[in-house]
Amino acid sequence: MNPITVLLAEDHMIVREGLLALLKLEHDIHIVGEAENGRQAVALAATLAPDVVVMDIAMPLLNGLEATRQILHAKPATRVLILSAHGDDAYVEQAMNLGAAGYLIKQTASNVLAAAIREICKGHPFFSPSISKRRYHHQRRAKAIGDLPKKDAAHLTSREMEVLQLIAEGKANKETADELHISIKTVEKHRQKVMEKLNIHDTASLTRYAISAGIIESSVQLTIL
């Protein structure tokens, strides 16, 4: 039986090395690549076509949620397992809406990471115990009152999410244009569309939104807040 191929996407080197060491102990799991930001994860997933991507959420240049959306669009057979310090319901629901197969909180990952990888490869969703318990109760309550979880009302496109993250990271329009290989005029159009959809009209507020939505970490951009 072929081993499960895994791509690790984590911007903190110490954490990434710890995950690598942990998974190397598993005879049926093979690490085929490592990414330190979301954009690199998308590129490596396209090239390597791993069975599973273990994905952090808060990463530079492209966050893990948007990277998940792009990877699954290009490689539908790949499973994405979110591994994050953020366990809030909003993060979990957004990840699931984007097609993630499972969600682990980093504090509990060492005990269940290999099991989670195996389970999602079988087509079974997998969550940290605390998340699984909350989802069970939420789903029961939603079913009882005839309600369903709401998706992100903003409906930002993939490109708009990329522009939003780079703006929130403090990149100027020219830097954003260079990073995305588009014109400054196109960046400005995307920026305006993002502001209209979110009903936010200044950079500081966009940054606060990006932090609250888990697009960037609060430590990334503090000077304008």
Summary of the structure (lengths in Angstrom):
residues: 225
radius of gyration: 17.8
end to end distance: 52.5
largest distance: 54.4
contacts: 706
relative contact order: 0.11
helix: 53%
strand: 13%
